[in-house]
Amino acid sequence: KMEQFLNLTQLKTSLKEAVLLDYYTAGFWWAKEMNFSLIQLSGFMDLLNFVLENLSGKHMTLGDNLKELERAMVGKGETDSEERGDLNLFSTEQAKAVIDYLVTSLFKHYKVYEYLFHSRREEPVISNE
């Protein structure tokens, strides 16, 4: 279902799509294990998308993306998060857990994600052989 929701059409041949599916699916199950409410789950998934879009679409550096995450989490500044509504959905403990999750799952591996989104790679030729 996540594959359909994310509109991933080349999952079997695209490393980028496979990584995105894995990232969103892992995030979704982590949030479910945290017993987030439906609204919190939606806000968390929005944050995952927010930081990935900052990296992939806006080419933000790690530092800039962390600053945008801080602004989105505390609800101040001119971030895209304001268009999505208030992300102050989490208790202090939950917010710390969300930040820890994002640091562990994305920010510690930022260079790898930058490479995935921004490096030019030759398309492999896949044959029936």
Salt bridges, closest charged atoms under 4 A:
ASP46 OD2 - ARG84 NE 2.25
GLU68 OE2 - ARG71 NH1 2.61
ASP80 OD2 - LYS58 NZ 2.40
GLU114 OE1 - LYS111 NZ 3.65
